[in-house]
Amino acid sequence: MAEQAAPQPQNFTDRLVLFVAEGAGLGRIPFLPGTFGSLWGIPLGCLLGQDVSTWERLVVGLAMFIVGVPLCDRAARLRGKKDPGSVVWDEITAFPLMYAFVPITWNTLILGFVLFRFFDITKPPPVRKVEQLLPGGMGIMTDDIVAALWALIPMLLLVHGTDLF
């Protein structure tokens, strides 16, 4: 059976969905789209600076997650793939979670970016399993949240050290 072509966005809403889900075009870069799309996490981290509480950062992340499930689901259907590489809203959403528990400095912004990309690319258990088990937008979004939790562990240890215990 021939593979069916992805539907092309025909209206403003579909084009807007793809624009947002693909990180204003960064996800459309043909190599390392997730890494380029994740770059949005750094300015997002700056916006969630020291004047924003842990709870407020978590609320931002939760709101982005709630918006992201149907957004990524629709974008995936528009692109005709289960989890298209161009869809990077899921990567962007991971950053408020990682930055919620550490002070935001240039060092933590860069460390969070590098650690998240490492865990998102390598997909240690249960990241890959979550992506496979959950359908549509929920799977697209949740695997990046789990990767962010993996990245948060060494960040907490490096930033807070023995103060955690």
N, C-alpha and C positions, 0 to 999 in steps of 0.2 A: 504494500500500500504506500502511495506517495505521501511524503510529509506535507501537511497543510501549511500554507503560508500564514504568517501572523497577520491578523487584521491591522490595517493601517488606521491611525487615529483620524477620524472623520470630522470631529467637532472640537470646539474650544475646550470642553471639559476633558476629553481624552488627551489633548495636547498638554493641558495644564497638569493632569495626573502624571504624565511622563516627564514633564519639566521638573516637577517637585521630586518624584520618585527617583529620577536620574541625577539628582543633585545639581540642578541648573546646567546640566550638560557634562559635568565632570565624569559621570558614569558612562558616558558615551566615548570616552577616550579608549582607543582600541587595545591598549595594553595596560594592565594593572588598574582596571576601572574601580575596583573596591578600594585600592590604596588612594587613588586620586579623589574618589568620592569621600573617603574618610577624612580628607583634609578639612572638610567642613567642620569636623569635630574640634579643631583648634580654635577658630573664631567663636564657635558655640561655647567652648570652655571659657574663653575670655569674657563672653557675655554673662556667663554664670560665675563671675568672679567672686571676690571675697565678700561683697555686700549681699550675696545670695546665700541663704541658709541651706543646710543639707536637705531639709524637707522640701524646700522650694526647688532644688535641683532634681530631687526624686519626682516631684510632681511634674516638672517639665518633661523628664524622661518618660513618665507614665503617659502623659498626654501625647507625646510623640509616638509612643508605642500604640496607643489606642487609634490614633489617626493612621499609623503606618500599616496596620493589619489590612484594612480594606484598600488603602492606597497601593501597597505592594502587590496585593492580590490582583487588583485591576491592571496595574502596570505589567505584571507577569502575563496576564491573559492578552494584553495588547501586544506584547512582544512574542507571544506564542511559546513561552518556555516556563518550566516550573519555578526556576529561580534565576532569571537573567542576570548576567554579570553587570549589566548597565544599571540595574536597580540598586541604588546605594542608600536609600532612606534608612534601611535597616542598620547599615554601618554607622550612619550619622546619629541615630537614636541611641546607640550604645554609649556615647560619650558622657551625657549627663549622669549616668549611673556610675561610671568610673570616676568622674570628678566630684561626685557627691561627698566622698569621704576623705578627700585629701585637699590640702590648701592648693589653690590654683596659682601656679608660678610657671614661668617658661619651662623649667625643668620637668614639672609634673605634666604639663601639656604635651611635651615631646615624649616623655617616658610613657604616658598613657597611649599616645598614638602608636608608638613602636610596639609596645606589649599587645595592644589590641590587634594590630595587624598580624603579629606573630600567631596569636591564638585563633584569629579568624581564618588565617591561611592554613595552619596545621590541623585545625579542628580536632583537638583531643577529646576523648570521651567526656561527657556525653554530647558534645556539640554536634557532631555528624549525625548521631542517632536522633536528636531532637529535630533536626532538619528533615530527616527521612520520615519520622513518625507523624509530625503535625502537617496538616494540609494547608495549601495555599499561602496566603499572607501570614497566617499564624506561624507556620514553619519558617518562612523567610525571615520574619522578625525575631523569633525566639532563639534561633541558633546564634544570632549576633549578640543577644543579651547574655546567653550562656558564655560565649567567648569573652564578653566584657567582664563577667564575673571571674573568669580565669585570669584575666589581665589585672583585675583589682587586687587579687591576692598578693602578687609580688610588689605591686605599687604600695599597698598598705605596709608591707614589711619594710620596704625601702624607705618610705616616708616617715612612718611612725616607729619602726623598729621594735624594740622591746617595750615601748610604752603601751603596746596593745595588750600585753599580758600582765 
